[in-house]
């Protein structure tokens, strides 16, 4: 899992969004959270301390960073909290999801400040591993809990390089 892109709402600096998101996600064990925390650490350094951290199963996480309320997760989570995605971010979110990326929204003090695109990363060895399985006569299947992409995906990337005989 890797973070691929970041978009911020008007006048929100990228580093600020990453500091808030990275602090909360660094407290989580989830793979999506780890990808975001790793990007934040790489770009902004050691994450700030988070207080009152809560993982919200299947939705996201929340916590207080530097005295500010941070909520990070799905559109469904933010909508349940009464927040809407700004139109300029909604259009980008649709593009990301069209190509199989997951949009993780970041809200600070009750307002959506930006979002981060994450997706599974294809390992360089994936195509060769799939080809070897096919040569053994095995059929490969990818099971995922995410929405199927309508564009390029890790599955298509790996299987396009090898197909069963």
Backbone as a chain_set.jsonl record, in Angstrom:
{"seq": "XXXXXXXXXXXXXXXXXXXXXXXXXXXXXXXXXXXXXXXXXXXXXXXXXXXXXXXXXXXXXXXXXXXXXXXXXXXXXXXXXXXXXXXXXXXXXXXXXXXXXXXXXXXXXXXXXXXXXXXXXXXXXXXXXXXXXXXXXXXXXXXXXXXXXXXXXXXXXXXXXXXXX", "coords": {"N": [[0.857, -1.167, 0.0], [0.562, 2.183, -0.859], [0.881, 5.756, -0.635], [-0.212, 7.948, -3.096], [-0.912, 10.501, -4.066], [-1.729, 13.883, -3.19], [-4.194, 16.21, -2.383], [-5.191, 19.442, -1.571], [-7.613, 21.5, 0.101], [-8.647, 24.807, -0.841], [-6.143, 27.161, -0.124], [-4.862, 25.623, 1.863], [-1.865, 24.539, 3.071], [0.217, 21.933, 1.766], [2.092, 20.659, 3.489], [1.002, 21.206, 5.995], [-1.425, 19.771, 5.93], [-0.363, 17.181, 5.715], [1.033, 17.021, 8.161], [-1.05, 16.963, 10.091], [-2.575, 14.713, 9.212], [-0.594, 12.711, 9.189], [0.155, 12.544, 11.897], [-2.148, 11.495, 13.192], [-2.553, 9.111, 11.716], [-0.172, 7.776, 12.206], [-0.541, 6.663, 14.659], [-2.084, 4.494, 14.204], [-2.603, 1.03, 13.218], [-3.349, 0.169, 10.755], [-2.979, -0.696, 7.263], [-3.465, 1.275, 5.291], [-3.299, 3.574, 6.845], [-0.626, 3.384, 7.628], [0.705, 3.806, 5.182], [0.059, 6.483, 4.691], [1.117, 7.713, 6.987], [3.837, 7.105, 6.63], [4.444, 8.595, 4.298], [3.942, 11.176, 5.27], [5.888, 11.386, 7.3], [8.208, 11.174, 5.75], [8.063, 13.552, 4.313], [7.634, 15.618, 6.187], [8.95, 15.088, 8.542], [9.409, 13.959, 11.969], [6.369, 12.82, 13.379], [3.771, 14.786, 14.925], [2.604, 14.659, 18.341], [-0.281, 12.744, 19.157], [-3.412, 13.015, 20.692], [-6.107, 11.424, 22.444], [-6.632, 9.409, 20.534], [-8.584, 7.464, 18.31], [-9.405, 4.571, 16.632], [-11.621, 4.0, 14.018], [-13.378, 1.534, 13.152], [-13.32, 0.298, 9.909], [-13.868, 2.769, 8.849], [-12.122, 4.971, 9.444], [-10.109, 7.207, 11.368], [-9.64, 9.145, 14.383], [-8.41, 11.978, 16.242], [-6.669, 14.263, 18.476], [-4.571, 16.838, 17.543], [-2.056, 18.998, 18.293], [-3.931, 20.479, 19.734], [-6.091, 20.557, 18.006], [-8.982, 19.177, 16.426], [-8.866, 16.256, 14.572], [-10.027, 14.395, 11.905], [-9.95, 11.561, 9.961], [-10.547, 9.732, 7.053], [-13.106, 7.879, 5.345], [-15.495, 9.102, 2.874], [-18.028, 8.517, 3.724], [-17.709, 8.469, 6.525], [-17.035, 11.172, 7.073], [-19.334, 12.434, 6.099], [-21.221, 11.446, 7.888], [-20.499, 12.905, 10.04], [-21.408, 15.329, 9.357], [-20.036, 16.731, 7.387], [-19.114, 18.002, 4.183], [-17.586, 17.207, 1.037], [-15.53, 19.504, -0.545], [-16.363, 20.934, -3.756], [-14.177, 21.109, -5.63], [-12.455, 19.173, -4.692], [-14.07, 16.937, -4.783], [-14.32, 16.365, -7.509], [-11.714, 15.553, -8.183], [-11.5, 13.363, -6.513], [-13.333, 11.596, -7.715], [-11.96, 11.085, -10.109], [-9.649, 9.791, -9.113], [-10.775, 7.484, -7.961], [-11.79, 6.302, -10.194], [-9.559, 5.206, -11.388], [-8.851, 3.275, -9.604], [-7.824, 4.063, -7.148], [-7.937, 4.764, -3.651], [-9.623, 7.243, -1.88], [-8.704, 9.116, 0.853], [-10.024, 11.137, 3.168], [-9.283, 14.205, 4.881], [-10.091, 15.963, 7.7], [-10.077, 18.927, 9.607], [-10.855, 20.38, 12.608], [-13.611, 20.207, 11.988], [-13.873, 20.785, 9.253], [-13.361, 19.823, 5.88], [-10.129, 19.476, 4.801], [-8.47, 18.395, 2.929], [-7.296, 15.633, 0.877], [-5.972, 12.321, 0.477], [-4.603, 10.097, -1.839], [-4.533, 6.614, -1.936], [-3.27, 3.359, -2.768], [-2.985, -0.118, -3.603], [0.261, -1.441, -4.031], [2.025, -2.721, -6.721], [4.22, -5.325, -6.524], [7.537, -5.679, -7.79], [8.113, -8.335, -8.39], [5.689, -9.548, -8.88], [4.457, -10.175, -11.429], [6.105, -12.229, -12.431], [5.743, -14.155, -10.441], [2.996, -14.744, -10.695], [3.012, -15.754, -13.295], [4.569, -18.086, -12.918], [2.851, -19.585, -11.283], [0.752, -19.989, -13.068], [2.075, -21.533, -14.981], [2.317, -23.848, -13.554], [-0.163, -24.759, -13.787], [-2.074, -23.678, -12.203], [-4.869, -21.68, -11.318], [-5.185, -18.257, -10.866], [-6.565, -15.967, -8.513], [-7.697, -12.819, -7.482], [-8.611, -11.526, -4.479], [-10.343, -8.96, -2.91], [-11.255, -6.332, -0.665], [-12.026, -3.943, -1.59], [-13.533, -1.371, -3.665], [-14.11, -2.285, -7.027], [-11.777, -1.216, -9.47], [-12.13, 0.997, -12.289], [-10.262, 1.521, -14.079], [-6.707, 1.275, -14.79], [-5.205, -1.19, -12.711], [-3.581, -2.797, -9.872], [-4.004, -5.558, -10.158], [-4.572, -5.871, -12.889], [-2.157, -4.921, -13.843], [-0.271, -6.84, -13.005], [-1.334, -9.254, -14.046], [-1.506, -8.729, -16.743], [0.971, -9.049, -17.728], [1.349, -11.713, -17.701], [-0.351, -14.665, -18.599], [-2.666, -17.375, -18.074], [-1.973, -20.68, -19.348]], "CA": [[0.0, 0.0, 0.0], [1.338, 3.42, -0.953], [0.182, 7.02, -0.873], [0.173, 8.362, -4.434], [-1.172, 11.899, -4.406], [-2.354, 14.688, -2.138], [-4.855, 17.438, -2.827], [-5.661, 20.22, -0.432], [-8.645, 22.504, -0.147], [-8.074, 26.132, -1.102], [-5.261, 27.825, 0.845], [-4.301, 24.729, 2.88], [-0.551, 24.059, 2.636], [0.412, 20.483, 1.726], [2.801, 20.221, 4.692], [0.062, 21.269, 7.124], [-2.32, 18.616, 5.808], [0.415, 15.986, 6.034], [1.341, 16.983, 9.598], [-2.238, 16.505, 10.817], [-2.903, 13.341, 8.809], [0.483, 11.822, 9.612], [0.128, 12.353, 13.349], [-3.232, 10.572, 13.536], [-2.342, 7.809, 11.089], [0.98, 7.121, 12.815], [-1.018, 5.948, 15.846], [-2.901, 3.375, 13.744], [-1.901, -0.143, 12.694], [-3.933, -0.172, 9.457], [-2.056, -0.53, 6.128], [-3.707, 2.587, 4.677], [-2.742, 4.553, 7.781], [0.84, 3.296, 7.567], [1.148, 4.447, 3.936], [-0.069, 7.932, 4.872], [2.097, 8.118, 8.001], [5.176, 7.039, 6.027], [4.597, 9.755, 3.419], [4.016, 12.376, 6.115], [7.195, 11.397, 7.957], [9.217, 11.45, 4.721], [7.996, 14.949, 3.864], [7.571, 16.636, 7.246], [9.725, 14.696, 9.715], [8.758, 13.261, 13.081], [4.977, 13.25, 13.542], [3.355, 15.415, 16.178], [1.897, 13.77, 19.258], [-1.735, 12.719, 18.996], [-4.144, 12.714, 21.922], [-7.469, 10.912, 22.266], [-6.726, 8.659, 19.281], [-9.58, 6.388, 18.214], [-9.601, 3.929, 15.333], [-13.046, 3.841, 13.733], [-13.331, 0.336, 12.318], [-13.89, 0.355, 8.571], [-14.193, 4.139, 8.449], [-11.004, 5.894, 9.552], [-9.578, 7.432, 12.712], [-9.72, 10.53, 14.864], [-7.538, 12.317, 17.359], [-6.374, 15.689, 18.641], [-3.183, 17.149, 17.212], [-1.781, 20.407, 18.596], [-5.169, 21.105, 20.197], [-7.096, 20.61, 16.938], [-9.659, 17.908, 16.157], [-8.544, 15.722, 13.247], [-10.803, 13.228, 11.5], [-9.403, 11.106, 8.689], [-11.196, 8.5, 6.624], [-13.968, 7.784, 4.167], [-16.546, 10.095, 2.648], [-19.144, 8.105, 4.59], [-17.396, 8.922, 7.881], [-17.143, 12.623, 7.159], [-20.748, 12.782, 5.906], [-21.903, 11.144, 9.149], [-20.129, 13.989, 10.958], [-21.981, 16.565, 8.827], [-19.09, 17.442, 6.519], [-19.193, 17.756, 2.747], [-16.345, 17.341, 0.285], [-15.591, 20.669, -1.437], [-16.511, 20.521, -5.158], [-12.899, 20.925, -6.331], [-11.896, 17.897, -4.254], [-14.978, 15.868, -5.217], [-13.99, 16.026, -8.9], [-10.457, 14.802, -8.161], [-11.826, 12.086, -5.869], [-13.955, 10.75, -8.738], [-10.879, 10.664, -11.012], [-8.819, 8.814, -8.414], [-11.486, 6.227, -7.787], [-11.939, 5.719, -11.529], [-8.347, 4.443, -11.691], [-8.603, 2.283, -8.568], [-7.206, 4.596, -5.931], [-8.859, 5.059, -2.562], [-9.486, 8.606, -1.369], [-8.787, 9.249, 2.302], [-10.257, 12.557, 3.422], [-8.725, 14.731, 6.122], [-10.822, 17.123, 8.208], [-9.5, 19.547, 10.799], [-11.833, 21.247, 13.268], [-14.927, 20.142, 11.365], [-13.885, 21.17, 7.838], [-12.501, 19.007, 5.026], [-8.948, 20.264, 4.424], [-7.789, 17.783, 1.801], [-7.417, 14.183, 0.769], [-4.774, 11.601, 0.071], [-4.911, 8.897, -2.624], [-3.73, 5.431, -1.635], [-3.597, 2.184, -3.577], [-2.055, -1.232, -3.484], [1.458, -1.312, -4.846], [2.415, -3.978, -7.359], [5.623, -5.652, -6.293], [8.216, -5.995, -9.052], [8.129, -9.779, -8.624], [4.324, -10.069, -9.002], [4.183, -10.778, -12.739], [6.824, -13.499, -12.521], [5.102, -15.103, -9.523], [1.733, -15.158, -11.314], [3.369, -16.595, -14.446], [4.986, -19.395, -12.406], [1.649, -20.296, -10.841], [0.029, -20.406, -14.271], [2.835, -22.631, -15.584], [2.014, -25.036, -12.754], [-1.55, -25.117, -14.058], [-2.949, -23.103, -11.182], [-5.633, -20.488, -11.685], [-5.012, -17.243, -9.825], [-7.717, -15.115, -8.247], [-7.403, -11.733, -6.555], [-9.741, -11.173, -3.629], [-10.113, -7.672, -2.277], [-12.422, -5.74, -0.024], [-12.199, -2.588, -2.091], [-14.365, -1.185, -4.848], [-13.341, -2.613, -8.227], [-11.413, -0.048, -10.27], [-12.593, 1.023, -13.67], [-9.092, 1.846, -14.885], [-5.569, 0.402, -14.489], [-5.157, -1.633, -11.326], [-2.479, -3.727, -9.629], [-4.354, -6.866, -10.706], [-4.369, -5.822, -14.332], [-0.734, -4.715, -14.097], [0.445, -8.1, -12.836], [-1.825, -10.317, -14.918], [-1.313, -8.37, -18.145], [2.297, -9.512, -18.11], [1.345, -13.169, -17.786], [-1.698, -15.213, -18.65], [-2.616, -18.832, -17.953], [-1.899, -21.449, -20.6]], "C": [[0.902, 1.229, 0.0], [0.412, 4.613, -1.106], [0.706, 7.573, -2.192], [0.032, 9.847, -4.711], [-1.835, 12.577, -3.224], [-2.993, 15.892, -2.803], [-5.37, 18.141, -1.591], [-6.781, 21.15, -0.864], [-7.938, 23.849, -0.313], [-7.32, 26.662, 0.111], [-4.732, 26.936, 1.97], [-2.948, 24.23, 2.371], [-0.444, 22.534, 2.742], [1.051, 19.982, 3.025], [1.881, 20.229, 5.914], [-0.881, 20.068, 7.103], [-1.588, 17.337, 6.202], [0.755, 15.893, 7.515], [0.15, 16.467, 10.4], [-2.553, 15.047, 10.499], [-1.861, 12.358, 9.325], [0.475, 11.541, 11.099], [-0.942, 11.337, 13.741], [-2.951, 9.181, 12.972], [-1.145, 7.069, 11.669], [0.581, 6.321, 14.055], [-1.81, 4.69, 15.48], [-2.033, 2.234, 13.227], [-2.362, -0.512, 11.287], [-2.952, 0.117, 8.32], [-2.234, 0.818, 5.433], [-3.088, 3.676, 5.551], [-1.219, 4.567, 7.707], [1.375, 3.989, 6.322], [1.112, 5.966, 4.079], [0.951, 8.436, 5.886], [3.507, 8.118, 7.422], [5.434, 8.232, 5.109], [4.764, 11.033, 4.24], [5.379, 12.489, 6.789], [8.29, 11.742, 6.949], [9.238, 12.925, 4.335], [8.075, 15.983, 4.974], [8.36, 16.279, 8.499], [8.884, 14.002, 10.767], [7.33, 13.76, 13.265], [4.721, 13.884, 14.906], [2.687, 14.363, 17.063], [0.406, 13.871, 18.993], [-2.352, 12.335, 20.335], [-5.522, 12.19, 21.548], [-7.646, 10.171, 20.947], [-7.798, 7.587, 19.386], [-9.622, 5.873, 16.79], [-11.095, 3.695, 15.182], [-13.171, 2.737, 12.691], [-14.071, 0.485, 10.99], [-14.167, 1.749, 8.048], [-13.002, 5.08, 8.443], [-10.514, 5.999, 10.98], [-9.766, 8.897, 13.086], [-8.761, 10.717, 16.021], [-7.376, 13.822, 17.442], [-4.881, 15.886, 18.417], [-2.991, 18.646, 17.426], [-3.066, 21.15, 18.968], [-6.282, 21.172, 19.166], [-7.68, 19.222, 16.713], [-9.382, 17.472, 14.729], [-9.355, 14.448, 13.039], [-10.291, 12.828, 10.129], [-10.068, 9.793, 8.307], [-12.056, 8.671, 5.393], [-14.952, 8.945, 4.066], [-17.721, 9.796, 3.57], [-18.933, 8.587, 6.025], [-17.594, 10.429, 8.006], [-18.58, 13.092, 6.972], [-21.533, 12.538, 7.191], [-21.621, 12.212, 10.2], [-20.622, 15.348, 10.45], [-21.067, 17.372, 7.927], [-19.281, 17.037, 5.066], [-17.824, 17.943, 2.115], [-16.478, 18.564, -0.613], [-15.628, 20.219, -2.901], [-15.188, 20.277, -5.883], [-12.221, 19.617, -5.923], [-12.766, 16.729, -4.716], [-14.655, 15.423, -6.642], [-12.716, 15.189, -8.966], [-10.69, 13.421, -7.549], [-12.433, 11.116, -6.881], [-12.901, 10.232, -9.716], [-10.027, 9.577, -10.367], [-9.52, 7.47, -8.337], [-11.72, 5.533, -9.12], [-10.729, 4.855, -11.894], [-7.933, 3.518, -10.542], [-7.888, 2.77, -7.331], [-8.282, 4.909, -4.905], [-8.58, 6.462, -2.051], [-9.686, 8.604, 0.139], [-8.893, 10.74, 2.591], [-9.732, 12.956, 4.789], [-9.509, 15.981, 6.5], [-10.136, 17.617, 9.476], [-10.527, 20.533, 11.334], [-13.146, 21.342, 12.49], [-15.011, 20.558, 9.911], [-12.925, 20.279, 7.055], [-11.368, 19.891, 4.511], [-8.205, 19.686, 3.233], [-8.016, 16.295, 1.787], [-6.131, 13.602, 0.205], [-5.214, 10.347, -0.676], [-3.962, 7.779, -2.227], [-4.176, 4.288, -2.539], [-2.588, 1.093, -3.283], [-0.898, -1.013, -4.444], [1.795, -2.68, -5.427], [3.9, -4.196, -7.103], [6.273, -6.017, -7.621], [8.178, -7.484, -9.399], [6.746, -10.367, -8.911], [4.07, -10.776, -10.329], [4.861, -12.138, -12.875], [6.177, -14.553, -11.622], [3.795, -15.625, -10.106], [2.016, -16.081, -12.496], [3.782, -17.998, -13.995], [3.788, -20.217, -11.943], [0.858, -20.81, -12.038], [0.741, -21.567, -14.962], [2.616, -23.941, -14.834], [0.571, -25.497, -12.956], [-2.532, -24.57, -13.041], [-3.636, -21.85, -11.714], [-5.483, -19.488, -10.545], [-6.264, -16.379, -9.734], [-7.279, -14.049, -7.253], [-8.672, -11.402, -5.789], [-9.408, -9.881, -2.915], [-11.398, -7.162, -1.656], [-12.712, -4.347, -0.533], [-13.118, -2.561, -3.301], [-13.553, -1.514, -6.086], [-13.023, -1.358, -9.031], [-11.977, -0.153, -11.674], [-11.448, 1.373, -14.61], [-7.97, 0.885, -14.551], [-5.54, 0.039, -13.012], [-3.959, -2.543, -11.128], [-2.756, -5.1, -10.235], [-4.094, -6.887, -12.205], [-2.89, -5.674, -14.66], [0.035, -6.022, -14.011], [-0.022, -9.139, -13.838], [-1.638, -9.992, -16.391], [0.034, -8.876, -18.648], [2.382, -11.029, -18.206], [-0.086, -13.655, -17.816], [-1.613, -16.728, -18.609], [-2.595, -19.497, -19.317], [-3.153, -22.255, -20.798]], "O": [[1.873, 1.308, 0.753], [-0.694, 4.499, -1.635], [1.917, 7.662, -2.394], [0.786, 10.397, -5.513], [-2.428, 11.924, -2.366], [-2.399, 16.518, -3.681], [-5.913, 17.515, -0.68], [-6.885, 21.534, -2.029], [-6.767, 23.993, 0.038], [-7.817, 26.61, 1.236], [-4.198, 27.457, 2.949], [-2.893, 23.563, 1.338], [-0.95, 21.929, 3.687], [0.598, 18.99, 3.595], [1.979, 19.35, 6.771], [-1.107, 19.427, 8.13], [-2.127, 16.507, 6.935], [0.766, 14.796, 8.074], [0.315, 15.631, 11.288], [-2.771, 14.241, 11.403], [-2.206, 11.295, 9.84], [0.758, 10.42, 11.521], [-0.681, 10.427, 14.528], [-3.097, 8.184, 13.678], [-1.111, 5.839, 11.626], [1.294, 5.401, 14.454], [-2.166, 3.907, 16.36], [-0.88, 2.438, 12.848], [-1.805, -1.43, 10.687], [-2.177, 1.071, 8.4], [-1.249, 1.436, 5.028], [-2.433, 4.588, 5.047], [-0.599, 5.63, 7.722], [2.388, 4.685, 6.39], [2.031, 6.655, 3.637], [1.58, 9.471, 5.671], [4.288, 9.031, 7.692], [6.518, 8.814, 5.137], [5.619, 11.867, 3.941], [5.958, 13.574, 6.84], [9.198, 12.514, 7.258], [10.3, 13.486, 4.063], [8.528, 17.104, 4.744], [8.434, 17.084, 9.427], [7.786, 13.52, 10.488], [7.091, 14.967, 13.303], [5.372, 13.557, 15.899], [2.263, 13.312, 16.584], [-0.109, 14.935, 18.65], [-1.864, 11.436, 21.021], [-6.037, 12.479, 20.468], [-8.691, 10.286, 20.307], [-7.914, 6.894, 20.397], [-9.847, 6.635, 15.85], [-11.756, 3.243, 16.117], [-13.079, 2.992, 11.49], [-15.271, 0.759, 10.95], [-14.649, 1.906, 6.926], [-12.873, 5.905, 7.538], [-10.501, 5.014, 11.718], [-10.014, 9.756, 12.24], [-8.355, 9.764, 16.686], [-7.876, 14.564, 16.596], [-4.046, 15.204, 19.01], [-3.68, 19.462, 16.814], [-3.268, 22.298, 18.571], [-7.319, 21.783, 19.423], [-6.973, 18.218, 16.796], [-9.63, 18.222, 13.785], [-9.365, 13.55, 13.881], [-10.205, 13.663, 9.229], [-10.15, 8.864, 9.11], [-11.775, 9.493, 4.52], [-15.204, 9.664, 5.033], [-18.333, 10.706, 4.128], [-19.871, 9.06, 6.667], [-18.245, 10.901, 8.938], [-19.004, 14.05, 7.619], [-22.409, 13.327, 7.546], [-22.402, 12.401, 11.133], [-20.302, 16.387, 11.027], [-21.292, 18.564, 7.72], [-19.573, 15.88, 4.761], [-17.007, 18.731, 2.591], [-17.443, 18.66, -1.372], [-14.991, 19.226, -3.253], [-15.084, 19.336, -6.67], [-11.494, 19.02, -6.717], [-12.25, 15.649, -5.007], [-14.712, 14.232, -6.946], [-12.648, 14.221, -9.723], [-10.136, 12.427, -8.021], [-12.078, 9.938, -6.897], [-12.943, 9.067, -10.111], [-9.719, 8.565, -10.997], [-8.918, 6.434, -8.619], [-11.836, 4.308, -9.171], [-10.865, 3.879, -12.63], [-6.802, 3.034, -10.508], [-7.394, 1.964, -6.544], [-9.403, 5.277, -5.257], [-7.427, 6.826, -1.818], [-10.713, 8.144, 0.639], [-7.977, 11.508, 2.299], [-9.731, 12.163, 5.731], [-9.586, 16.936, 5.728], [-9.678, 16.829, 10.304], [-11.008, 21.406, 10.611], [-13.72, 22.423, 12.35], [-16.112, 20.676, 9.374], [-11.811, 20.011, 7.505], [-11.605, 20.916, 3.872], [-7.409, 20.376, 2.594], [-8.806, 15.755, 2.561], [-5.33, 14.281, -0.438], [-6.091, 9.618, -0.211], [-2.746, 7.964, -2.186], [-5.313, 4.258, -3.011], [-1.492, 1.346, -2.785], [-1.07, -0.466, -5.534], [1.842, -3.676, -4.705], [4.729, -3.347, -7.43], [5.624, -6.605, -8.486], [8.209, -7.849, -10.574], [6.635, -11.567, -9.162], [3.517, -11.875, -10.34], [4.26, -13.088, -13.375], [6.077, -15.718, -12.006], [3.514, -16.82, -10.021], [1.326, -17.084, -12.675], [3.393, -18.988, -14.614], [3.728, -21.422, -12.191], [0.355, -21.933, -12.022], [0.092, -22.48, -15.471], [2.719, -25.02, -15.418], [0.138, -26.492, -12.375], [-3.698, -24.963, -13.025], [-3.049, -21.069, -12.463], [-5.642, -19.849, -9.379], [-6.927, -16.101, -10.732], [-6.57, -14.345, -6.291], [-9.689, -11.039, -6.381], [-8.313, -9.726, -2.375], [-12.495, -7.524, -2.081], [-13.551, -3.641, 0.026], [-13.436, -3.598, -3.882], [-12.41, -1.069, -6.199], [-13.902, -0.525, -9.252], [-12.259, -1.242, -12.175], [-11.656, 1.506, -15.816], [-8.234, -0.219, -14.075], [-5.822, 0.88, -12.158], [-3.375, -3.017, -12.103], [-1.847, -5.737, -10.767], [-3.469, -7.813, -12.723], [-2.415, -6.237, -15.646], [0.898, -6.291, -14.847], [0.802, -9.839, -14.426], [-1.613, -10.906, -17.216], [0.216, -9.103, -19.844], [3.357, -11.573, -18.724], [-0.944, -13.106, -17.125], [-0.623, -17.312, -19.049], [-3.116, -18.97, -20.3], [-3.279, -22.967, -21.794]]}, "num_chains": 1, "name": "protein.A"}
